[in-house]
Amino acid sequence: MDQRTTVNYASDAAAVDGMASAYHALRKEIGKVIVGQEEVVKQVLISVFCDGHSLLVGVPGLAKTLLIKTIADVLDLSFKRIQFTPDLMPSDIIGSEILNESRQFQFNKGPIFANIILADEINRTPPKTQAALLEAMQERNVTYAGHLHPLPLPFFVLATQNPIEQEGTYPLPEAQLDRFMFNISLDYLKADEELLMVKNTTSNREVNLEKIIGGDNIRAFQKLVRKIPVADNVANYAVELARRTRPNTVGAPQVINDYLSWGAGPRASQFLVLGAKCHGALNGKYSPDIEDVKAVATPILRHRIIRNYKAEADNISVEDIVSRIL
């Protein structure tokens, strides 16, 4: 049975309620496959509703790829997986021109032309190939041989990265990291959750996932998030929070000057406000408050602030620094 809902609400308040209802339906459906990781699922869905991309970082075996594939299964969207390897070329992602039967060059679209892109182990390919995603992530189109090829909307890049095995990897450039709304950290499951996961995955249990919402619904939610009003004090808090991460600037606390070599840029301020709007809406609020900004601050700032050697020597993590300035 198709459980998809259609967005056609009489007012913005009813639309917010509808988005929250769709979110809870998605969470319930995803929970049929993914055990635990509730905060991770919430952050990925917030990035989808905010028209943002997400980078999932965690050790092998934490179901990063399965989570993304499950989310793609419950959304009525096209899905492509790209396994990033050292020999991957830009044309393997965006496509290339081929000579057709009429002896004319024709653009053959690559796997980037889908609604949801799983960029698996994105840091295993050289910067030249990583850069093939930059235009797509920012502009939602691809330029090849001087011709513009628009991507299908909505468009999301959900990338995975292994933080342990760094030999033979290529760190993502700061400009590309900044395109990701969230840097989502996955941790090990709790003991009871891991036990349930093992029971589910070592039996002949079959799960049939329903399509909950489609592309039109998601695009309507994305427009709705931008329409949600935000109070001046909340917007000011978000902007000041991003500005406080910049060392040796007016208002920067001592912990920032001591432990950071670089802070978050203006895109962090934008994502803090958008993320707070969506987080508040999914929790039944028609306008976000400061607590909603705090709820999304860590995954937004985690990959935008760079520790210096003193922070590494003192074993001060990025999360420690964010918690201090919150």
C-alpha positions as CSV (number, residue, x, y, z in Angstrom):
1,M,0.0,0.0,0.0
2,D,1.3,3.4,-1.0
3,Q,1.5,5.7,2.1
4,R,2.7,8.8,0.2
5,T,1.1,12.1,1.3
6,T,0.4,15.2,-0.9
7,V,1.3,18.7,0.3
8,N,-1.7,21.0,-0.1
9,Y,-2.3,22.9,3.1
10,A,-4.5,25.9,3.7
11,S,-2.0,27.8,5.9
12,D,1.7,27.9,6.7
13,A,0.9,26.6,10.3
14,A,-0.9,23.6,8.8
15,A,2.0,23.1,6.4
16,V,4.5,23.0,9.3
17,D,2.3,20.4,11.0
18,G,2.2,18.4,7.8
19,M,6.0,18.5,7.5
20,A,6.3,17.3,11.1
21,S,3.8,14.5,10.4
22,A,5.7,13.4,7.3
23,Y,9.0,13.5,9.2
24,H,7.6,11.2,11.9
25,A,6.3,8.8,9.2
26,L,9.7,8.7,7.6
27,R,11.4,8.1,11.0
28,K,9.0,5.2,11.6
29,E,9.6,3.6,8.2
30,I,13.4,4.0,8.4
31,G,13.3,2.4,11.9
32,K,12.2,-0.8,10.3
33,V,15.7,-1.2,9.0
34,I,18.0,1.1,11.0
35,V,18.3,0.3,14.7
36,G,19.3,3.3,16.9
37,Q,21.2,6.2,15.4
38,E,18.1,8.4,16.0
39,E,20.0,11.7,16.1
40,V,21.9,10.7,12.9
41,V,18.6,10.0,11.1
42,K,17.1,13.3,12.3
43,Q,20.1,15.3,11.1
44,V,20.1,13.7,7.6
45,L,16.3,14.4,7.2
46,I,16.8,18.0,8.4
47,S,19.5,18.4,5.7
48,V,17.1,17.0,3.1
49,F,14.3,19.4,4.2
50,C,16.8,22.3,4.1
51,D,18.1,21.4,0.6
52,G,21.5,20.7,2.1
53,H,24.1,17.9,1.7
54,S,25.5,15.7,4.5
55,L,28.8,14.1,5.2
56,L,28.5,11.0,7.4
57,V,31.7,10.1,9.3
58,G,32.2,6.8,11.2
59,V,34.1,3.6,11.5
60,P,33.2,0.7,9.3
61,G,30.1,-1.4,10.2
62,L,28.0,1.5,11.5
63,A,25.5,1.2,8.6
64,K,26.4,4.5,7.0
65,T,25.7,3.2,3.5
66,L,22.7,1.2,4.6
67,L,21.2,4.3,6.3
68,I,21.5,6.4,3.1
69,K,20.1,3.6,0.9
70,T,17.2,3.2,3.3
71,I,16.4,6.9,3.2
72,A,16.5,6.7,-0.6
73,D,14.1,3.8,-0.5
74,V,11.4,5.6,1.6
75,L,11.7,8.7,-0.6
76,D,10.2,8.4,-4.0
77,L,13.4,9.7,-5.6
78,S,16.0,8.4,-8.0
79,F,19.2,7.1,-6.3
80,K,22.7,6.4,-7.5
81,R,25.7,5.1,-5.6
82,I,29.3,6.1,-6.6
83,Q,32.1,4.1,-5.0
84,F,35.0,6.5,-4.8
85,T,38.4,4.9,-5.6
86,P,41.9,6.3,-6.4
87,D,41.4,5.6,-10.1
88,L,38.0,7.3,-10.4
89,M,37.9,10.0,-13.0
90,P,35.7,13.1,-13.2
91,S,34.0,11.8,-16.3
92,D,33.0,8.7,-14.3
93,I,30.9,11.0,-12.2
94,I,29.5,13.7,-14.5
95,G,29.5,11.8,-17.8
96,S,31.2,12.3,-21.1
97,E,30.6,12.9,-24.8
98,I,30.3,9.9,-27.1
99,L,30.0,9.6,-30.9
100,N,26.4,8.4,-31.7
101,E,25.2,6.5,-34.7
102,S,24.7,9.7,-36.6
103,R,28.4,10.5,-36.1
104,Q,27.5,13.4,-33.8
105,F,28.8,14.0,-30.3
106,Q,26.2,13.3,-27.7
107,F,26.5,13.9,-23.9
108,N,26.2,10.6,-22.0
109,K,25.0,11.5,-18.5
110,G,26.9,10.0,-15.5
111,P,25.6,8.8,-12.2
112,I,25.5,12.4,-10.8
113,F,22.2,12.8,-12.6
114,A,20.0,11.5,-9.8
115,N,18.1,13.0,-6.9
116,I,20.1,11.3,-4.2
117,I,23.8,10.6,-4.7
118,L,25.6,8.3,-2.3
119,A,29.3,9.3,-2.5
120,D,30.8,6.3,-0.7
121,E,34.2,6.8,0.9
122,I,34.5,10.2,-0.8
123,N,38.0,10.8,0.6
124,R,39.5,7.9,-1.3
125,T,39.7,9.7,-4.6
126,P,42.1,12.5,-5.7
127,P,41.1,16.2,-5.5
128,K,40.6,16.4,-9.3
129,T,37.8,13.9,-9.0
130,Q,36.4,15.3,-5.8
131,A,36.1,18.7,-7.5
132,A,33.7,17.1,-10.1
133,L,31.1,17.3,-7.3
134,L,31.7,21.0,-6.5
135,E,29.6,22.6,-9.2
136,A,26.8,20.0,-8.8
137,M,26.6,20.6,-5.0
138,Q,26.5,24.3,-5.2
139,E,24.8,25.1,-8.6
140,R,22.7,22.0,-9.1
141,N,24.0,21.7,-12.7
142,V,27.0,20.3,-14.6
143,T,29.0,22.1,-17.3
144,Y,30.6,19.9,-19.9
145,A,32.2,21.2,-23.2
146,G,30.7,24.6,-22.6
147,H,27.2,23.3,-22.2
148,L,25.1,23.5,-19.1
149,H,23.2,20.3,-18.0
150,P,20.7,20.9,-15.1
151,L,20.5,18.2,-12.5
152,P,17.1,16.7,-11.4
153,L,15.6,18.5,-8.3
154,P,15.6,17.9,-5.4
155,F,19.3,17.0,-5.4
156,F,21.4,15.8,-2.4
157,V,24.9,14.5,-2.0
158,L,25.1,12.2,1.0
159,A,28.8,11.2,1.4
160,T,30.5,8.8,3.7
161,Q,34.0,8.9,5.2
162,N,36.0,6.5,7.4
163,P,37.9,8.5,10.1
164,I,40.4,5.7,11.0
165,E,42.2,4.4,7.9
166,Q,43.7,7.5,6.4
167,E,46.6,5.9,4.5
168,G,46.0,6.5,0.8
169,T,43.2,9.0,1.3
170,Y,42.8,12.6,0.1
171,P,41.3,15.1,2.6
172,L,38.5,17.0,1.2
173,P,39.3,20.7,0.3
174,E,37.9,23.2,2.7
175,A,35.8,24.8,-0.1
176,Q,34.1,21.4,-0.7
177,L,33.7,20.7,3.0
178,D,31.9,24.0,3.4
179,R,29.3,22.9,0.8
180,F,28.1,20.2,3.3
181,M,25.4,21.5,5.6
182,F,26.1,18.8,8.2
183,N,29.1,16.8,9.2
184,I,27.4,13.9,11.0
185,S,29.4,11.7,13.4
186,L,28.2,8.1,13.9
187,D,29.1,6.2,17.1
188,Y,28.7,2.6,18.2
189,L,25.3,1.4,19.0
190,K,24.2,0.8,22.6
191,A,24.4,-2.8,23.8
192,D,20.7,-3.5,23.6
193,E,20.5,-1.8,20.1
194,E,23.4,-3.8,18.8
195,L,21.8,-7.0,20.1
196,L,18.6,-6.2,18.3
197,M,20.5,-5.3,15.1
198,V,22.4,-8.6,15.2
199,K,19.1,-10.5,15.6
200,N,17.5,-8.7,12.7
201,T,20.4,-9.1,10.3
202,T,21.2,-12.8,11.0
203,S,17.7,-14.1,10.5
204,N,15.5,-14.5,7.3
205,R,13.5,-11.3,8.3
206,E,12.3,-9.4,5.2
207,V,11.4,-5.7,5.3
208,N,9.2,-4.0,2.7
209,L,9.7,-0.3,2.9
210,E,6.9,2.0,1.7
211,K,7.4,5.3,-0.2
212,I,6.4,8.1,2.2
213,I,6.9,11.3,0.2
214,G,8.2,12.3,-3.2
215,G,10.2,15.0,-4.9
216,D,7.3,17.5,-5.1
217,N,6.6,17.1,-1.4
218,I,10.3,17.6,-0.5
219,R,10.6,20.8,-2.7
220,A,7.4,22.1,-1.0
221,F,9.0,21.5,2.4
222,Q,12.2,23.2,1.4
223,K,10.3,26.3,0.4
224,L,8.3,26.1,3.6
225,V,11.4,26.0,5.8
226,R,12.6,29.3,4.2
227,K,9.2,30.9,4.9
228,I,9.3,30.1,8.6
229,P,9.8,33.4,10.5
230,V,12.8,33.7,12.8
231,A,13.0,36.2,15.7
232,D,15.8,38.8,15.6
233,N,17.4,37.5,18.8
234,V,17.6,34.0,17.4
235,A,19.1,35.2,14.1
236,N,21.6,37.4,16.0
237,Y,22.5,34.4,18.2
238,A,23.2,32.2,15.1
239,V,25.4,34.9,13.5
240,E,27.3,35.7,16.6
241,L,27.9,32.0,17.3
242,A,29.5,31.6,13.9
243,R,31.5,34.9,14.3
244,R,32.8,33.8,17.7
245,T,34.6,30.8,16.1
246,R,36.9,33.2,14.2
247,P,40.2,33.6,16.1
248,N,41.8,37.0,16.7
249,T,38.6,38.9,15.8
250,V,36.4,41.2,17.9
251,G,34.4,39.2,20.3
252,A,36.3,35.9,19.9
253,P,36.7,34.2,23.3
254,Q,40.1,33.1,24.6
255,V,39.4,29.4,24.0
256,I,39.0,30.2,20.3
257,N,42.2,32.3,20.1
258,D,44.1,29.6,21.9
259,Y,42.9,26.5,20.0
260,L,41.7,27.5,16.5
261,S,43.6,28.5,13.5
262,W,40.5,29.1,11.4
263,G,36.9,29.7,12.0
264,A,33.5,29.2,10.3
265,G,32.5,31.4,7.4
266,P,29.2,33.1,6.6
267,R,27.7,29.8,5.2
268,A,27.7,28.5,8.7
269,S,25.4,31.4,9.8
270,Q,23.0,30.6,7.0
271,F,22.9,26.9,7.8
272,L,22.5,27.6,11.6
273,V,19.3,29.6,10.8
274,L,17.9,27.2,8.3
275,G,18.7,24.2,10.5
276,A,17.1,25.8,13.5
277,K,14.0,26.6,11.5
278,C,13.6,23.0,10.4
279,H,14.5,21.6,13.8
280,G,11.9,23.8,15.5
281,A,9.3,22.9,12.9
282,L,9.8,19.1,13.3
283,N,9.3,19.6,17.1
284,G,6.0,21.5,16.7
285,K,7.3,25.1,16.8
286,Y,6.2,27.7,14.2
287,S,9.3,29.7,14.9
288,P,12.7,28.5,16.1
289,D,14.3,29.5,19.4
290,I,17.9,29.6,20.6
291,E,17.7,26.0,21.7
292,D,17.0,24.9,18.1
293,V,20.2,26.8,17.0
294,K,22.2,24.9,19.7
295,A,20.7,21.6,18.6
296,V,22.2,21.9,15.1
297,A,25.3,23.8,16.0
298,T,27.8,20.9,16.4
299,P,27.2,19.1,13.1
300,I,27.2,22.5,11.3
301,L,30.4,23.8,12.9
302,R,32.3,20.5,13.2
303,H,33.9,20.6,9.8
304,R,34.2,24.4,9.5
305,I,36.6,25.1,12.3
306,I,40.2,24.1,12.2
307,R,42.2,23.3,15.3
308,N,45.8,24.4,15.8
309,Y,48.7,22.3,17.1
310,K,48.0,23.5,20.7
311,A,44.5,22.0,20.6
312,E,45.9,18.7,19.4
313,A,48.6,18.7,22.0
314,D,46.1,19.5,24.8
315,N,43.7,16.8,23.4
316,I,40.9,19.4,22.8
317,S,38.4,18.2,20.3
318,V,36.2,20.3,18.0
319,E,33.2,19.2,20.0
320,D,34.8,20.5,23.2
321,I,35.4,23.8,21.6
322,V,31.9,24.1,20.2
323,S,30.4,23.2,23.6
324,R,32.4,25.9,25.3
325,I,31.2,28.7,23.0
326,L,27.6,27.5,23.1
